[in-house]
C-alpha cells in the first residue's frame, strides 16, 4: 500500500520513472530492470536499473530494438499476449530456451509483464536475475503485478499532464502570435488612416473657398479620431480595451491644433473616469466627441471670444437586460459656455452632417441624447458600455 501510494502521488515524469523502478525492484528481487513505454508503433526504453550500479535508476530514451541486454522475443510475446510471463530458468526450460538471445545472455529468472490502462498496453516492465533460478515466486510476481497496475495509471496520468502542459504552451504561443498579428494590424490601420489625414491636410493647401476648407478639416478630424483609436490599441497591453481617458485628452488637443485655437482663448476642462471601452464602442464614441467638440470650436465662440469647453465621461450604474447580462452605463457630456444652440433649431433634424452623424452614432450605441440650452450648450449622451442586442 505504501509503495502504491508513493507511485500514485508522483506527477513528475522523471521522478515517477525512478520511483516505479525502485519499488518494483525492491518488491521482486531483480538484478536488472527495464521500463519500456509505447511510443508510436514501437517501444522506447525510458528507465533502467542494474545491481552493479548500487540501485541507481537511470532515465534513458532509446528504441528497445537497439537494446543489447533485453530479450526482444520475450518483449514481443508479452506485447502480443498482454499477459505476464514468468520464467524460472529461461536458458534451460520454457518456450524461449532455444532463443539465441536467451542463450547468449544466459538468462535464468525472468519476469516480464505488461502495463495496461483501460485494456490498452502502454508499457512493459522487464525484470531479470541471471544468478539464481526461481527468483520471481508467485507471491513476488503477484505483488509486482499489483504495483505495475498502479504504475500504469500513474504513467498515463503523468503523460496526460505532460500533454496538457505542452498543449497549454502551444495555446499560449498561438495566442501570443495572434496578439502580435492583431497589434500589427492596428498599427497598419493607424498608419493608413494617418496617411489619409495627411492627404486631406496637403490637399487643403490648394483650397481657397472657406466652406470647402471646413469640409476638409472636418473630414481630417474624423479620420484622425479613428486613427487615434488604433494607435491606443497598438500601444495598449490589453488589445480588447482602450484607455478612453488618455484617448479623449489626445483627441481634444488635436482638435485645438487643427482649428488653430490658442489656450488663452478657450479653456479646456476634461474630466474622464478610468473608463476602458472595446473598439466597437470606442470608435463611435470617439467620433461623437470629435463632432461635438468641433461644433463648439466652430460656432460657440464667434470673433475669438473667450470661453470654456468641458468634456466629461463617467461610468454609472449597471443596466439590467433581458438576457441576464448586465452592462455599466457610460455618460458623456460635452458642453460650452458660448453663445448657445439656436432655440428654434432641432438638432435631430438639422441639415449639418456633424449633428446628423452624432444622432446616428448614438442610435448605433443603443444610447440616448439630451440637449440643455440653459447655460450655453450641453449635450448629454448615455449608452451601455457593452454592445447589447436590442
Order of alpha helices (4+ residues) and beta strands (2+ residues): alpha-alpha-beta-beta-beta-alpha-beta-alpha-beta-beta-alpha-alpha-beta-alpha-beta-beta-alpha-beta-beta-alpha-beta-beta
